[in-house]
Amino acid sequence: MAATLETVETVYPYSELSDRAKEKAREWWYRGFCEWNSFEDSAECVIGNAKRLGALMGIEVEEVRYRGFWSQGDGASFVGSYAYAKGAVKALTVETGGTERDLIRIAERLQAVQKTGFYGFTAIVRSGTGSNFCSHEHTVSIDVSHVTERNVGEGAEEIIDDCLRDFMRWIYRRLESEYEYQTGEEQIAESMEVNEYLFDEDGRIV
C-alpha cells in the first residue's frame, strides 16, 4: 500500500511576515473589522465619557448618533437638554487635568452667557433633519429659553446654540480619533499578535 504524502504548510505569525504579506494581512483584518462592527464597543466608551463630561457642564445627553468617518454628512449629534451647572469650568479642569481645552472653552462660554441671564437659560435638543445618511451637528434642533420667558442677554440663544453644537463636534472628533487609533497599523499588528493569528507566506489567514 502506497504511503500517503501530506503537505505541511509553513505558517507565520504577523511579526514574521514580509512587508507585502503584512499589508495583505492588514487588508484581511480591516475587512473583518468593518464587517463585525468591532468599533461599536470603543465608540460606546467614547460616548459614555462624553456623557459624563457633558453632565459636568449641565449638558444631559440622552442619545448620541454618529456616522463616519470618510464622507460628506459624517458627524455626531445628540438629543438631550442643557441647564446651568455651577462650577462647571473648575469641575472639567479637575476631571480632565486641564487637557481638554476645547471642552473647557465651551464651559467658559456657557458660564459667561449664563451670567448675562442670571443663570436662567435652558435648552432642549431634539432630533431634527437627520437621516440614515447624515448625523452631524446640524441635524438637530435646539430650543433655548429662559426661566422668566423674557428676552434676557442679547445674542445669548445663538451662543448657547453654538456651544451645544460645538460639543457635538468635539464628540465626533473623539470618535474619529478612536477609529483612527483602532484601525492604525500599530494597533492592528498588536491585535493580530494578541489573538495569535497565523498566515501563509503571502499574508493569507490560515
Secondary structure, 3 states (H helix, E strand, C coil): CCCCCCCCCCCEEHHHCCHHHHHHHHHHHHHHHHHCCCHHHHHHHHHHHHHHHHHHCCEEEEEEEEECCCCCCCEEEEEEEEECCCCHHHHHHHHHCCCCHHHHHHHHHHHHHHHHCCCCEEEEEEECCCECCECCHHHEEEEEEECCCCCCCCCHHHHHHHHHHHHHHHHHHHHHHHHHHHCCHHHHHHHHHHCCCEECCCCCEC
